[in-house]
Amino acid sequence: SVEIRDVHLQEDIVFPQSERCTELFETLGCEGEIRLALQHLSDWAAPRPVEKTLMTLVDQAYVQPQPLGLVLIIGAWNYPWAVTLQPLVGAIAAGNAAIIKPSEVSSHSARAMEELLPLYLDTDLYPVVTGGVSETQELLRQRWDHVFYTGSSSVGRLVMEAAAAHLTPVTLELGGKSPCYIHSDCNIRVAARYGPFVNCGQTCISPDYVLCEPSVQSRLLEEVRECIKEFYTENPKGFEDYGRIINQRHFRRIMGLMEGSTVALGGDCDEADCYIGPTVLKDVSADSKVMKEEIFGPVLPIISVSGVDQAIQFISDREKPLVIYVFTEDKKIIQRMIADTSSGALLANDCLVHFTVSTLPFGGVGHSGMGCYKGKHTFDQLSHLRSCLIKSSSLESVNSLRYPPHTQRKINWLRLLLLKQIDLKKLRRFTMITALMGLTAFIVQVTGVHRQTDLDTSEGQVFRAVAKPPQPAAI
């Protein structure tokens, strides 16, 4: 991570000038994925026993992870190291070779990756291919065993179309408009501290818009105003932890989305510097321009709803988002959001941090993507989970139930043998408990025998002492 910081990634503009931001948002997660893979790889790659039926009780039945082969990883520009190298960790752990294609938009990071990765990885197995659209298109014309793409939904469709020509499976980590519902009972100050301005809003899981009751809007605006001052000072433009829009084309796109909306906070900008300050829009309607596509910038629209019912309906009427955020102290509202909506993830009373939990699969659903990764989920995503059944030839008499002529008696036996599932974990527990009970009974029995023997011995000694005739007195 020292070398990555030394190549001055802030030259890609999207990153703040602070090297600490690079470590926090880029290299720390990669390091965690590497450590996790090294610690658990033997368990991930081991055969995974499955439940059996009575028909296969004495056979071996398990799932064996195997490498897919050659994986194409196409990274994104907003977090060029994290979203490129974290999938690569899983690809290597699963035993694949991989071609790494960093985004040409973050050109400095792409060049750094091209220079640094060959110092640590075999270039025959893990080459880095740089270039623009034409190079990516040429890569997609080739046949791969898996394509892992992070980026926009529009390009995701093209990736999937190209992969379909070879029946190649894909993982698409896309995005979309992730909503944030703020209920009136929550701690508004906590809700105001979430992450719509992290990395200048250029985060696929950034809250794209807020749904709240009208009474919440004014309180929220005041708290967001105070948080902006606390996080980025009175002058975010000059603060080292506040970034920039990646280029002027995206700058103009974001500014165009704000047209026709009322700016409640911020709104200051500088096209020459690709700077847009933290901005909040109020009283936004569903048909506003800013609601037509993913913003991917430091702009947060607030839409008024009457309550949780209308919020759920608003979310359900649109494409399935990558994540839904909800701020409330009411567990029933959280459960309603889980039960009545669909999204890649749901996070209550915080934002963004679910990406840091490697045991949770990270990915979208529907318009926001397909497939998932993080930790073991990346390993499984980039492995073929091969079914293995090793039969014993000693039970041919049982197998004969499958052979013609098919009688009702055979069908009745097969119904029992095939439909009765055997839970191996429960069977092992039952066997262990039975063995312990048998051992306990044996110990009790042996101890009882020894005690009875000792008792019999003592009683015999007493009886003999009593029954023994008196000796004549000595003369």
Secondary structure, DSSP 8 states (H G I E B T S, - for coil): -HHHHHT-GGGGSSS-S-HHHHIIIIIHHHHHHHHHHHHHHHHHHS-EE--EEGGGTTSEEEEEEEE-SEEEEE--SSSTTHHHHHHHHHHHHTT-EEEEE--SSSHHHHHHHHHHGGGTS-TTTS-B----HHHHHHHHHS--SEEEEES-HHHHHHHHHHHHTTT--EEEE-----EEEE-TTS-HHHHTTSSTTGGGG--TTS--EEEE-HHHHHHHHHHHHHHHHHHH-S-GGG-TT----S-HHHHHHHHHHTTTSEEEE---EEGGGTEE--EEEES--TTSGGGSS---SSEEEEEE-SSHHHHHHHHHTS---SEEEEE-S-HHHHHHHHHH---SEEEESSSSGGGG-TTS-B---GGGEE--BSTHHHHHHTEEEEEEEE--GGGHHHHGGGSSS--HHHHHHHHHHHH-EE-HHHHHHHHHHHHHHHHHHHHHHHHHHHHHHHHHHHHHHHHHHHHS-------
